[in-house]
Each structure stands twice: as structure tokens, then as C-alpha cells.
Amino acid sequence: MFIEQPPLLYRLLFPEAIWRIKRHRRRVVYLTFDDGPIPEVTPWVLDLLDSENIKATFFLVGDNVERNPALFKEIIKRGHSWGNHTMNHLQGIKVSTKRYLDNINRADQLINSALFRPPHGIIKYSQGRAIKTRYNIIMQDVVSRDYSRKMSPEQVLENVCKYTRNGSIIVFHDSLKAERNLRYALPRAIRWLKENGYEILPIPM
């Protein structure tokens, strides 16, 4: 459960971050995708979202945006929101705050968004304080774990169904590592969310 739904104690370490967005009188969730855009997976995700009349939020790696600028433009054209996921999918815990901020700012030159999500959902306290001065830090309430080769597609779907609640920010990945699990779990998760009365929205930019 620590991975699938980060516990309160961990969330309290980063009070400047947004983990969940509750809306009174409405059952709402926020579907997000990390690590794209890539031509092998992102277009399929975009087409599925279109077919379901859903807008989501994509947290983009600068390197992938640089390699696939047309896909980045397509995300924007189709009405989704987007955010910064560093230039090189850099883990903040492994580098200095200065190096981490420089990497984020490099990505910002391509991505230009006030939303930021740290890769792996982990940053140092000093990094969080500094990032908050320029960006809204978007963490997660539910991690599907679609990226894990130890998880079956059915288990990925079960994670979403088990841990989702009103206001959940749900994380999937439009990446090669996640593709097998994503193609099975995402359409079924969307169907389950709708059947259970959830409205699916993008995170406001």
C-alpha cells in the first residue's frame, strides 16, 4: 500500500505538494500520465481518451518532448493539460538541489507549464521548498504501478479500483515499460470509474 497509495505520514513531509483534490458534492478523479510523450504509446492513449470524451494531464520528460515535438503539440491540441517531469527523468534524491533545479528549468524551456511532478514521487525537502516558488507540485493519491514487470495487468487494474476515492490523482505511464499493463488496465479503469460515478478531469494549469 505504501506505493499504491502513499500514507499520510509521507505526505506530511511535503506539505507544499498537492496529493489529492477533493470536490464537495461531486465524485471527481484526475487521470495523469508520466514519462511521455513517445510515438509507441502516447497516440494510443490520446485516441482512447478521445473515444471516452476524457481530458487528462500529461507529465512530460523534456528529452521526449525534444525528440517528439509533434506529439507534444498533439497533447495540447486535444485539450489536455500538461506538466514538467524534469529534462532527463532525474531523481531528486540522488542529486544536489542546484542540479535538480537546473534540470527542471531546462525542461521548462520546452514544456512551459506551472505544473511539476518529480520522477518516482521523491524529492528532498530543500528541493520541494525551492520548486514551490515557481511550480505547483503535483504528487499522487493512487499509483497504478503499470510500470512494474512484477505486476500483472489485472493487478494494475485492481490497484486503481481498490485505492481510488473522491479527489484521487491517479498515475499511469505512457511509456514502453508500462505499455503491456497500460493497454489492458487503462480502458477497463476508465470504464470502472465511470460506472462508479466518477467524473474524470484534467488538473488545472
C-alpha positions as a Markdown table, in Angstrom:
| # | Residue | x | y | z |
|---|---|---|---|---|
| 1 | Met | 0.0 | 0.0 | 0.0 |
| 2 | Phe | 2.9 | 2.4 | 0.6 |
| 3 | Ile | 3.5 | 2.6 | -3.2 |
| 4 | Glu | -0.1 | 2.3 | -4.4 |
| 5 | Gln | -1.4 | 5.0 | -2.0 |
| 6 | Pro | 1.3 | 7.0 | -0.2 |
| 7 | Pro | 0.4 | 7.1 | 3.5 |
| 8 | Leu | -0.4 | 10.3 | 5.4 |
| 9 | Leu | 3.0 | 10.4 | 7.2 |
| 10 | Tyr | 4.8 | 10.5 | 3.9 |
| 11 | Arg | 2.5 | 13.2 | 2.6 |
| 12 | Leu | 3.1 | 15.4 | 5.6 |
| 13 | Leu | 6.8 | 15.5 | 4.7 |
| 14 | Phe | 5.8 | 17.6 | 1.7 |
| 15 | Pro | 3.0 | 19.9 | 2.7 |
| 16 | Glu | 3.7 | 22.2 | -0.3 |
| 17 | Ala | 2.7 | 19.4 | -2.7 |
| 18 | Ile | -0.8 | 18.5 | -3.9 |
| 19 | Trp | -1.7 | 14.8 | -3.4 |
| 20 | Arg | -5.4 | 14.9 | -3.8 |
| 21 | Ile | -8.0 | 17.4 | -5.0 |
| 22 | Lys | -11.4 | 16.9 | -3.3 |
| 23 | Arg | -14.5 | 18.5 | -4.6 |
| 24 | His | -17.6 | 18.6 | -2.4 |
| 25 | Arg | -20.9 | 17.3 | -3.8 |
| 26 | Arg | -19.0 | 15.8 | -6.8 |
| 27 | Arg | -17.1 | 12.5 | -7.3 |
| 28 | Val | -14.1 | 13.6 | -9.2 |
| 29 | Val | -10.7 | 12.0 | -10.1 |
| 30 | Tyr | -7.8 | 13.2 | -12.0 |
| 31 | Leu | -6.2 | 10.9 | -14.6 |
| 32 | Thr | -2.4 | 11.6 | -15.2 |
| 33 | Phe | 0.3 | 10.1 | -17.3 |
| 34 | Asp | 4.0 | 10.2 | -16.7 |
| 35 | Asp | 7.2 | 9.8 | -18.8 |
| 36 | Gly | 6.0 | 10.6 | -22.3 |
| 37 | Pro | 5.5 | 11.6 | -25.0 |
| 38 | Ile | 6.6 | 8.6 | -27.1 |
| 39 | Pro | 5.3 | 7.5 | -30.5 |
| 40 | Glu | 4.7 | 3.9 | -29.5 |
| 41 | Val | 2.2 | 4.6 | -26.7 |
| 42 | Thr | 1.1 | 8.3 | -26.4 |
| 43 | Pro | -1.0 | 8.3 | -29.6 |
| 44 | Trp | -2.9 | 5.3 | -28.4 |
| 45 | Val | -3.6 | 7.0 | -25.1 |
| 46 | Leu | -4.8 | 10.1 | -26.8 |
| 47 | Asp | -7.1 | 8.2 | -29.1 |
| 48 | Leu | -8.6 | 6.3 | -26.1 |
| 49 | Leu | -9.2 | 9.4 | -24.2 |
| 50 | Asp | -10.9 | 11.0 | -27.2 |
| 51 | Ser | -13.1 | 8.0 | -27.6 |
| 52 | Glu | -14.1 | 8.2 | -24.0 |
| 53 | Asn | -14.5 | 12.0 | -24.1 |
| 54 | Ile | -11.9 | 12.5 | -21.3 |
| 55 | Lys | -9.3 | 15.1 | -20.7 |
| 56 | Ala | -6.3 | 14.2 | -18.6 |
| 57 | Thr | -2.9 | 15.6 | -17.6 |
| 58 | Phe | 0.5 | 14.5 | -19.0 |
| 59 | Phe | 3.7 | 15.0 | -17.1 |
| 60 | Leu | 6.4 | 15.2 | -19.8 |
| 61 | Val | 10.1 | 14.4 | -19.9 |
| 62 | Gly | 12.0 | 17.2 | -21.6 |
| 63 | Asp | 14.1 | 14.7 | -23.7 |
| 64 | Asn | 11.0 | 13.1 | -25.0 |
| 65 | Val | 9.4 | 16.4 | -25.9 |
| 66 | Glu | 12.6 | 17.4 | -27.7 |
| 67 | Arg | 12.5 | 14.2 | -29.7 |
| 68 | Asn | 8.8 | 14.2 | -30.4 |
| 69 | Pro | 7.6 | 17.8 | -30.6 |
| 70 | Ala | 4.6 | 17.0 | -32.8 |
| 71 | Leu | 3.3 | 14.6 | -30.1 |
| 72 | Phe | 3.6 | 17.4 | -27.5 |
| 73 | Lys | 1.6 | 19.7 | -29.8 |
| 74 | Glu | -1.0 | 17.0 | -30.2 |
| 75 | Ile | -1.5 | 16.7 | -26.5 |
| 76 | Ile | -2.1 | 20.4 | -26.3 |
| 77 | Lys | -4.3 | 20.4 | -29.4 |
| 78 | Arg | -6.6 | 17.7 | -28.0 |
| 79 | Gly | -7.3 | 19.8 | -24.9 |
| 80 | His | -5.3 | 18.1 | -22.2 |
| 81 | Ser | -3.2 | 19.8 | -19.5 |
| 82 | Trp | 0.5 | 19.1 | -19.1 |
| 83 | Gly | 3.4 | 19.4 | -16.7 |
| 84 | Asn | 7.1 | 19.2 | -16.2 |
| 85 | His | 8.6 | 15.8 | -15.3 |
| 86 | Thr | 12.3 | 17.0 | -15.5 |
| 87 | Met | 14.5 | 17.0 | -18.5 |
| 88 | Asn | 16.0 | 13.5 | -18.1 |
| 89 | His | 13.6 | 11.8 | -15.6 |
| 90 | Leu | 16.1 | 12.8 | -12.9 |
| 91 | Gln | 15.6 | 11.5 | -9.4 |
| 92 | Gly | 16.0 | 14.4 | -7.0 |
| 93 | Ile | 17.1 | 12.3 | -4.1 |
| 94 | Lys | 20.3 | 11.4 | -6.0 |
| 95 | Val | 21.5 | 14.9 | -6.9 |
| 96 | Ser | 22.0 | 18.3 | -5.4 |
| 97 | Thr | 19.2 | 20.8 | -5.3 |
| 98 | Lys | 21.0 | 23.1 | -7.7 |
| 99 | Arg | 21.5 | 20.3 | -10.3 |
| 100 | Tyr | 17.9 | 19.3 | -9.9 |
| 101 | Leu | 16.5 | 22.8 | -10.3 |
| 102 | Asp | 18.7 | 23.3 | -13.4 |
| 103 | Asn | 17.3 | 20.1 | -14.9 |
| 104 | Ile | 13.7 | 21.2 | -14.3 |
| 105 | Asn | 14.4 | 24.6 | -15.7 |
| 106 | Arg | 15.9 | 23.1 | -18.9 |
| 107 | Ala | 12.7 | 21.1 | -19.3 |
| 108 | Asp | 10.6 | 24.2 | -18.7 |
| 109 | Gln | 12.2 | 25.8 | -21.8 |
| 110 | Leu | 10.4 | 23.1 | -23.8 |
| 111 | Ile | 7.3 | 22.4 | -21.7 |
| 112 | Asn | 6.3 | 25.8 | -20.3 |
| 113 | Ser | 4.0 | 24.7 | -17.5 |
| 114 | Ala | 3.3 | 25.7 | -13.9 |
| 115 | Leu | 2.7 | 22.0 | -13.0 |
| 116 | Phe | 5.6 | 19.8 | -11.9 |
| 117 | Arg | 5.8 | 16.2 | -10.8 |
| 118 | Pro | 9.0 | 14.7 | -9.5 |
| 119 | Pro | 10.0 | 11.3 | -11.1 |
| 120 | His | 9.3 | 8.5 | -8.7 |
| 121 | Gly | 7.4 | 11.0 | -6.5 |
| 122 | Ile | 10.5 | 11.6 | -4.4 |
| 123 | Ile | 12.4 | 14.9 | -3.7 |
| 124 | Lys | 14.5 | 16.3 | -1.0 |
| 125 | Tyr | 12.9 | 18.8 | 1.5 |
| 126 | Ser | 15.1 | 21.6 | 0.2 |
| 127 | Gln | 14.1 | 20.8 | -3.4 |
| 128 | Gly | 10.4 | 20.9 | -2.6 |
| 129 | Arg | 10.8 | 24.3 | -0.9 |
| 130 | Ala | 12.6 | 25.7 | -4.0 |
| 131 | Ile | 10.4 | 24.1 | -6.6 |
| 132 | Lys | 7.3 | 25.5 | -4.9 |
| 133 | Thr | 8.4 | 29.1 | -5.6 |
| 134 | Arg | 7.8 | 28.5 | -9.4 |
| 135 | Tyr | 5.6 | 25.4 | -9.8 |
| 136 | Asn | 2.6 | 23.6 | -8.4 |
| 137 | Ile | 4.0 | 20.3 | -7.2 |
| 138 | Ile | 1.5 | 17.5 | -8.2 |
| 139 | Met | 2.1 | 14.2 | -6.4 |
| 140 | Gln | -0.3 | 11.3 | -6.5 |
| 141 | Asp | -3.0 | 9.6 | -4.5 |
| 142 | Val | -3.1 | 6.4 | -6.5 |
| 143 | Val | -0.2 | 4.8 | -8.3 |
| 144 | Ser | -1.4 | 2.1 | -10.7 |
| 145 | Arg | 2.1 | 0.5 | -10.9 |
| 146 | Asp | 1.6 | -0.2 | -14.6 |
| 147 | Tyr | 5.4 | 0.3 | -15.0 |
| 148 | Ser | 6.2 | -2.8 | -12.8 |
| 149 | Arg | 7.1 | -6.1 | -14.5 |
| 150 | Lys | 6.2 | -7.8 | -11.3 |
| 151 | Met | 2.5 | -6.7 | -11.7 |
| 152 | Ser | 0.1 | -8.4 | -13.9 |
| 153 | Pro | -2.3 | -6.3 | -16.0 |
| 154 | Glu | -5.1 | -7.5 | -13.7 |
| 155 | Gln | -3.3 | -6.4 | -10.6 |
| 156 | Val | -2.7 | -2.9 | -12.1 |
| 157 | Leu | -6.4 | -2.6 | -12.7 |
| 158 | Glu | -7.1 | -3.8 | -9.2 |
| 159 | Asn | -4.9 | -1.1 | -7.7 |
| 160 | Val | -6.9 | 1.6 | -9.3 |
| 161 | Cys | -10.2 | 0.1 | -8.3 |
| 162 | Lys | -9.1 | -0.6 | -4.7 |
| 163 | Tyr | -7.5 | 2.7 | -3.8 |
| 164 | Thr | -9.4 | 5.3 | -5.8 |
| 165 | Arg | -11.5 | 7.7 | -3.8 |
| 166 | Asn | -13.1 | 11.2 | -4.3 |
| 167 | Gly | -10.3 | 13.6 | -5.4 |
| 168 | Ser | -7.7 | 10.9 | -6.3 |
| 169 | Ile | -4.9 | 11.9 | -8.6 |
| 170 | Ile | -4.3 | 8.6 | -10.4 |
| 171 | Val | -0.9 | 7.8 | -12.1 |
| 172 | Phe | -0.4 | 5.8 | -15.3 |
| 173 | His | 2.6 | 5.9 | -17.6 |
| 174 | Asp | 2.7 | 6.4 | -21.4 |
| 175 | Ser | 6.0 | 4.5 | -21.6 |
| 176 | Leu | 7.3 | 1.4 | -23.2 |
| 177 | Lys | 7.9 | -0.2 | -19.8 |
| 178 | Ala | 4.2 | 0.2 | -18.9 |
| 179 | Glu | 2.7 | -0.5 | -22.3 |
| 180 | Arg | 1.6 | -4.1 | -21.8 |
| 181 | Asn | -0.2 | -3.3 | -18.5 |
| 182 | Leu | -1.4 | 0.1 | -19.7 |
| 183 | Arg | -3.2 | -1.3 | -22.8 |
| 184 | Tyr | -5.1 | -3.7 | -20.6 |
| 185 | Ala | -5.8 | -1.7 | -17.5 |
| 186 | Leu | -6.5 | 1.8 | -18.7 |
| 187 | Pro | -9.6 | 1.3 | -20.8 |
| 188 | Arg | -11.0 | -1.0 | -18.0 |
| 189 | Ala | -10.1 | 1.5 | -15.3 |
| 190 | Ile | -11.9 | 4.3 | -17.2 |
| 191 | Arg | -15.0 | 2.1 | -17.6 |
| 192 | Trp | -14.9 | 1.2 | -13.8 |
| 193 | Leu | -14.5 | 4.9 | -12.9 |
| 194 | Lys | -17.5 | 5.9 | -15.0 |
| 195 | Glu | -19.6 | 3.0 | -13.7 |
| 196 | Asn | -18.9 | 4.1 | -10.2 |
| 197 | Gly | -20.0 | 7.7 | -10.8 |
| 198 | Tyr | -16.6 | 9.4 | -11.1 |
| 199 | Glu | -16.1 | 12.4 | -13.3 |
| 200 | Ile | -12.6 | 12.4 | -14.8 |
| 201 | Leu | -10.9 | 15.8 | -15.1 |
| 202 | Pro | -7.5 | 17.3 | -16.0 |
| 203 | Ile | -5.5 | 19.1 | -13.4 |
| 204 | Pro | -5.9 | 22.9 | -13.9 |
| 205 | Met | -2.8 | 24.5 | -15.2 |
